C-alpha cells in the first residue's frame, strides 16, 4: 500500500506551485481592476492622488495576448528617483500577471545567478509575486486607479484623430473610419 502514496515533498511542492499560480491570478485581477493595462496604448502614464507620490505606469509593449509594463513611484517629479520599481507581464489569455524584475537591473539571473537551483528560483518568484500583490493592494488603498491615470503626451503615439489607443484598436479604428 505504501507504493500508492505520494511522498510528502511532492504534495508540498504541488501546494506551493498552486499557491504561486494563485498569486499570479490575484495579481492579474488586481492589475486589471486598478489600471486595465490591456486597454492602454504603449507609452507612459502617471497617477497623482492627494497624499501620495506620483505613480508611473509605463506600457512597453502590447502584443496579441500580453502586455509588458513597468510600475514605479516617482519621488522627485523629474523622472529620476523611481523606486520601488517593478517590471510586469500581463497575460490576457491565461489571466495571470507576474513580476519579472523588482528593479531596473534586478532580473532573476542578476539576483540569484545563472546557476541557481530551481528551488531558489521558485522561492524568489514566490517572494516577489507576494510583494507585488501587497504593493498593488497598497496602491489601491492610496487611491490610485485607472481613473487617476493620465497619459504623458510626449510618450504616446497618437492616431489621426489625436486619440491614444492600443495599437490593435487604432488600426481597427483607422480601417473603420476609411469606410
Number of C-alpha atoms within 10 A of each C-alpha: 4 6 6 6 7 9 10 9 9 10 11 11 12 12 12 15 14 12 13 20 17 13 21 25 19 20 26 24 15 18 22 18 13 20 19 14 24 21 14 21 27 23 20 22 22 21 21 16 15 9 8 14 16 20 22 23 24 22 23 15 17 20 13 12 12 19 22 20 22 21 23 21 23 19 15 11 11 8 10 10 12 19 15 13 18 22 22 20 19 25 20 17 9 12 16 20 27 24 22 19 22 23 16 13 10 15 15 17 13 10 14 14 11 9 8 12 11 9 10 12 17 13 13 15 19 19 12 17 23 18 15 23 21 13 14 18 15 12 16 16 10 14 17 22 19 18 10 15 20 14 18 13 12 9 14 17 16 16 14 10 9 8 11 19 18 19 20 12 13 18 12 10 15 13 10 9 7 6 5
